[in-house]
Amino acid sequence: MDSSLEVPTATSVRAVPAKLLIDNRIVINSHLTRTRGGKVSFTHLIGYALIKALKKMPSMNVYYDIIDDKPALVKPPHINFGLAIDIPKPDGSRALLVPNIKACEKLKFNEFLMAYEDLVKKARDNKLTAADFGGTTVSLTNPGGIGTVHSVPRLTKGQGAIIGVGALEYPAEYQGLTEGQLARMGVGKVLTLTSTYDHRVIQGAGSGEFLKIVSDLLRGEDNFYQEVFADMRIPYEPVLWSQDFDPEDSDERPKSARIQELINAYRVRGHLMADIEPLEYVQRSHPDLDVRSHGLSLWDLDRSFRTGGFGGRSKAKFREILGILRDTYCRTVGVEYMHIQNPDEREWFQSKLERPYKKPSREEQLRILNKLNEAEAFETFLQTKFVGQKRFSLEGSESLIASLDEILQEAANEGLDTAAIGMAHRGRLNVLTNIAGKTYGQVFREFEGNTDGTSVQGSGDVKYHLGTVGTFTSLEGKQVQVELLPTPPTSRL
């Protein structure tokens, strides 16, 4: 801190609209919640925008030094990005540590995210080494996390600039309004970025231009969010920046009518955006499902509209409507039913499908895990014990067992007497044992060639043609008779 007093600093300040940053973070975290878990913070996204801005403007990644008794501007070969980490101590005091992520310019967003979290974890666990602190070129500090709107942080000797991030808030003059009033007026949150720089090697115009580049990136320029979504393998287009749209500028359709058009578009075309390609990542889009094609924008996301009964409600926020539409039609199952001519049947599908996502209970999750383990263990045993024998394994489709289990759970709980399953060879043995109730011993004897000659299936039939009849018991203790039909002779050709 004493040596930092020698650095002649100046500070540039810029207010950045945060609406797009907030909306895209919601989309990212919603997808992560439904898939692999984890969470992306505002600081992750802002930090990555700073790194991309430094790559575009390397004149900010410099520092002042004395070389051979002469002042010199030094250009480091890499961006070593320092993170100011607040560490609470047991006695109630706090320590500020600033380790850095090395060579950030080489990292994609998902790699930067992992490096960031690893560094924070090391700091929390008191496992940082001297190497983690050396060579920092530019730092980021986030006093906005504790509500500070604007700060001028101290620049450490040997660095060219330190960027401060202020609190994410509505402008002060609007903070007395309700969320509904703010949404109707199109007032969004802003955050304040400050760039405190060494005035010996960086000038005010350069610092200001740097903050402008960061602001532009956070507003989606240079495909910033498209790159983040691609790195995180999120199969949707991000929310895009646009001006608020006034329907009176084009025609007389109210926005509630445009919402109805979008709902219908998802019902008809939503399956085209479903993530059903298991072998390749694809970021999907369709012009009919783009909110801008319907005269809507990101400013409408927090506004409430009449839904015409969509989702069982007469009125809802556009963000909630869009979330339900994507959850229903654009996840990992494609649903297409609007070709059905009977309106009652279409409405039945809508009432069953168009619901907010509900996370399974812990008991249900453990049941799914157990069924997947049973399926995997059975296939692994067959592969190890009966090498070379035909078995038409389930490997790659283990979710079939969990799916059939859930279907039969509902069938039993609804009081059905019998459920018949007709299926081809692949995975049939696994369904026989883990769903239909055939014992492992019976299947293993058939692999040994000891087929029951008194069976109605016939002594000469092979094991993956056979059927069985068993009893399935649900978690609630209800039972349903399950009949796995034998493979018809015509399907064996």
TATA-V183562 format. One record per pair of residues at least 6 apart in sequence whose C-alpha atoms are under 7 Angstrom apart, sorted by the first residue. I is the first residue (numbers start at 1). J is the second residue. Records with the same first field share a line. If there is no record, write none. Layout:
I = J / J
This chain:
3 = 157
4 = 155 / 156 / 157
7 = 157 / 198
8 = 198 / 199
9 = 196 / 197 / 198 / 199
10 = 196 / 197 / 198 / 199
11 = 152 / 194 / 195 / 196 / 197
12 = 194 / 195 / 196 / 204 / 207 / 208
13 = 192 / 193 / 194 / 195
14 = 192 / 193 / 194 / 211
15 = 190 / 191 / 192 / 193
16 = 190 / 191 / 192 / 215
17 = 188 / 189 / 190 / 191
18 = 189 / 190 / 191
19 = 188 / 189
20 = 219 / 239 / 241
21 = 218
23 = 239
24 = 238 / 239
25 = 40
29 = 39 / 40
32 = 38 / 39
44 = 113
48 = 109
49 = 214 / 217 / 218
50 = 214
51 = 104 / 105
53 = 210 / 213 / 214
54 = 60 / 61
55 = 105
57 = 210
60 = 160 / 202
61 = 75 / 79 / 137 / 138 / 160
62 = 73 / 74 / 75 / 76 / 137 / 160
63 = 73 / 74 / 75 / 158 / 159 / 160 / 201
64 = 72 / 73 / 74 / 158 / 200 / 201
65 = 71 / 72 / 73 / 74
66 = 72
73 = 201
78 = 103 / 105
79 = 102 / 103 / 104 / 105 / 137
80 = 100 / 101 / 102 / 103 / 104 / 135 / 136 / 137 / 138
81 = 100 / 101 / 102 / 104 / 136 / 137 / 138 / 139
82 = 98 / 99 / 100 / 101 / 136 / 138 / 139 / 140
83 = 98 / 99 / 100 / 139 / 140 / 141
84 = 96 / 97 / 98 / 140 / 141
85 = 96 / 97 / 98
86 = 94 / 95 / 96 / 97
87 = 94 / 95 / 96 / 124
88 = 94 / 95
98 = 133
99 = 132 / 133
100 = 132 / 133 / 136
101 = 115
108 = 231
109 = 228 / 231
110 = 231 / 232
122 = 128
136 = 159
137 = 159 / 160
138 = 159 / 160 / 161 / 162
139 = 161 / 162 / 163
140 = 162 / 163 / 164
141 = 163 / 164 / 165
142 = 164 / 165 / 166
143 = 165 / 166
144 = 165 / 166 / 167 / 168
145 = 167
147 = 167
148 = 166 / 167
149 = 166 / 167 / 192
150 = 166 / 192
151 = 164
152 = 194 / 196
153 = 164 / 196
155 = 161 / 162 / 196
160 = 197 / 198
161 = 195 / 196 / 197 / 198
162 = 195 / 196 / 197
163 = 193 / 194 / 195 / 196
164 = 193 / 194 / 195
165 = 192 / 193 / 194
166 = 191 / 192 / 193
167 = 191
168 = 189 / 190 / 191
169 = 189 / 190 / 191
170 = 188 / 189 / 190
171 = 189 / 190
180 = 303
183 = 302 / 303
184 = 303
186 = 299
195 = 207
217 = 224
219 = 241
220 = 240 / 241
225 = 238
226 = 237 / 238
233 = 281
234 = 283
235 = 275 / 282 / 283 / 284
236 = 283 / 284 / 285
237 = 283 / 284 / 285
239 = 298
242 = 297
244 = 297 / 299
245 = 295 / 296 / 297
247 = 253 / 254
256 = 305 / 306
258 = 294
260 = 307
262 = 289 / 294
265 = 288 / 289
266 = 289 / 325 / 329
267 = 338
268 = 336 / 338
270 = 329 / 330
271 = 329 / 330 / 334 / 335 / 336
273 = 284 / 285 / 330
274 = 329 / 330 / 331 / 332 / 333 / 334
275 = 330 / 331 / 332
276 = 332 / 333
287 = 293
291 = 297
300 = 318
301 = 317 / 318 / 319
302 = 317 / 318 / 319
303 = 317 / 318
304 = 315 / 316 / 317 / 318
305 = 315 / 316 / 317 / 318
306 = 314 / 315 / 316
307 = 313 / 314 / 315 / 316
308 = 314
311 = 354 / 355
324 = 354 / 355 / 356
325 = 354
327 = 357
328 = 353 / 354
329 = 335
337 = 346
338 = 346
340 = 346
368 = 402
371 = 401 / 402
372 = 398 / 399 / 401 / 402
375 = 398 / 401 / 430
379 = 393
392 = 425 / 426 / 427
393 = 426 / 427
394 = 426 / 427 / 430
401 = 431
405 = 435
409 = 474
412 = 474 / 478 / 479 / 480
413 = 478
416 = 480
417 = 480 / 481
418 = 480 / 481 / 482
419 = 480 / 481 / 482 / 483
420 = 482 / 483 / 484 / 485
421 = 483 / 484 / 485
422 = 484 / 485
424 = 487
425 = 464
428 = 464
429 = 464
432 = 438
433 = 439 / 440
436 = 468 / 469 / 470 / 471 / 472 / 482 / 483 / 484
437 = 470 / 471
438 = 468 / 470
445 = 451
446 = 463
451 = 459
452 = 459
453 = 459
457 = 466
465 = 486 / 487
466 = 486 / 487
467 = 484 / 485 / 486
468 = 483 / 484 / 485
469 = 482 / 483 / 484
470 = 481 / 482 / 483
471 = 479 / 480 / 481 / 482
472 = 479 / 480 / 481 / 482
473 = 479 / 480
